């Protein structure tokens, strides 16, 4: 049984009311009543499934599929990520790289430097993987300069997210490009033109501004313990850069090969292509990186196997709540998707009477808020509106602008039904209100500003 085959027997209005009540109940129980999210999320997910009249014998499959599907993407990624972060930190590598960046860019421009580096990393690499690679460097810079972790982490994370939202080969932009029959080259070109100023306005300016007002200490969660004394003989900066680029290069290889297969440049049945795609998959790429770092920064520098085992054990212990809560968030999102709430919204929003590009943004935004997953929101809205957009006879630039408007809508208002909301908030040590004031606002600004730029391009191309 596939959870997407589950159908509710309720009409549109009851389903929408159930979604609203479920989200408000989650917020009330977690923020006001102070019940742990790992208890509240499964409880409300179960109640939502019953209220939406999901067939009783299918409810557990829906819950488990939502939980397990999210963990399948997150657990190994976060696990290998914290192991890599810990070995980079304890070797002195993170401190060495952060010192080099500060010497090159200066103290005041450190958030800008981290953001620009993240824009480059985020172009070919999915958000979650790039975030796990960048965070140890962000933490090291924050410890070195002070002023709280958010003023450094928010611009960097926003840059990774902006690239993930607007640019192929990331899945949302690719799905919209395919549905709308847009030119992928134009989408990439216009996406870059939109992404960079959008990040600067939403991610950098707001990120630094709010980071200066919400001063949080550098969390110990990701690195598995308090700050270590500086190593008397830290590794070379070039060594750390190569280790950082290793997973990014492998993942980019996977992305390039997949694109070549999808476009017909390579045959999908070539054995060596399949092998390299496995090597370049995110979990395997991070596993290879951890093994390489264990030798380069550990064994080769005189660290024993017992030392490395203890190091990794201590790094993994604190992340269990992060992984479990993120999985529970995926459970809730899965219930909302499979209960038919997405279809109910799509039917309601089909004829909005708004200008075409505005309606695409509105539809994607509401689906995003309701369902909690950007990829599902953009895929559903693109499929819903594709016939109208294709029938409108738009020129190639306008069509590409429509893709970017959909992408912008799929980014707005991440909240408790979005797995990345929990992942980012918990990794940075934020409570829920602080996550709303920082990550939710930044993502919403990215979506809205990116849409406005798309609308300007659409109008100029008319």
Buried (B, 14 or more C-beta within 10 A) or exposed (E): EEBEEBBBEBEBEBBBEBBEBBBEBBBEBBBEEEBEBBEBBBBBBBBBBEBBBBBEEBBEBBBEBBBBBBBEBBBBBBBBBBBBBBBBBBBBBBBBBBBBBBEEBEEEBBBBBBBBBBBEBBBBBBBBBBBBBBBBBBBBBBBBBEBBBBBBBBBBBBBBBBBBBBBBBBBBBBBBBBBBEBBBEBBBBBBBBBBBEBBBBBBBEBBBEBBEEBEBEBBEBBBBBEEBEEBEEBBEBEBBEEBBBBBBBBBBBBBBBBBBBEEEEBEEEEEEBEEBBEBBBBBBBBBBBBEBBBEBBBEEBEBEEEEBEEBBEBBBEBBEBBBBBBBBBBBBBBBBBBBBBBBBBBEBBEEBEEEBBBBBBBBBBBBBBBBBBBBBBBBBBBBBBBEEBEEEEBEBBBBBBBBBBBBBBBBBBBBBBBBBBBBBBBBBBBEBEBBBBBBBBBBBBBBBBBBBBBBEBBEEBE
